[in-house]
């Protein structure tokens, strides 16, 4: 058996939605390593692999368990040096760390709030109860109030994508002529938005949307196989 990837799903196990899990699904496909997704719901995470983790992604590679998306990517790079690189060297690792921080602060903050009620709708009853309690404690307000201003904030979110928009005037991927882990970091965030919510985070004619389309087509359309939220 190949690598086992525990990935977050809602009531429909065919629709993994976690941005961090999508980073690793795309990274594994990039390396060409055989892997199997193991659908995992929020309330099931604590019970996997004898409680080794509180979050996913988690992979099992033989006897090795590795948790956390960046740690997993580093592991794949080091354990399989004969496979296509995810970083292209130490500079690529440093670049990817910057991109991850930018993505967390710029993309995840808005997407996580704007899609909050939509994500809740993906979940089964037990997970919905957990999700509502934990997110209302985090935001200090009812779940439904969190995305109330998303239409107003959308213009600023799209403006914040300018670094990507201008980059794609010069090259097709963040990694250059082809994708690297930095592409999967940002692509995973936008796949989270695409799978979880019908809200139009990207304008159709945005160069970022065109780049994301290229990402959806990578690895025989791995990400595109999961339909967008309707």
Order of alpha helices (4+ residues) and beta strands (2+ residues): beta-alpha-beta-beta-beta-alpha-alpha-alpha-alpha-alpha-alpha-alpha-alpha-alpha-alpha
